[in-house]
Amino acid sequence: MSLPNANTPLYNHALPNIEQWLISQGCQQDSSAPHCWHIQKADWKAELCLEVEDITVRYFQTGEKQDIQRAFKYSLSRQDIEQAVFAGP
């Protein structure tokens, strides 16, 4: 299954396409909450949740820093969301 063009708004992607995209980015689906995905990079980790209105991203901080939460509307392109989310906090 191929993904739509990267400039396509995420709301025009079928759920299997979004899941494929998340897997290709290194995310793993949460077995107890299948709408949520986890990713861990060398210097940060995050949880992405596919909510009704948007994708909510929570970056977990280590040490004394607080978690950071952001939300991205499905009207944004996959490319825009990818650049914003996977660049880290």
Secondary structure, 3 states (H helix, E strand, C coil): CCCCCCCCEHHHCCHHHHHHHHHHCCCEECCCCCCEEEEECCCCEEEEEECCCEEEEEEECCCCCCCEEEEEECCCEHHHHHHHHCCCC
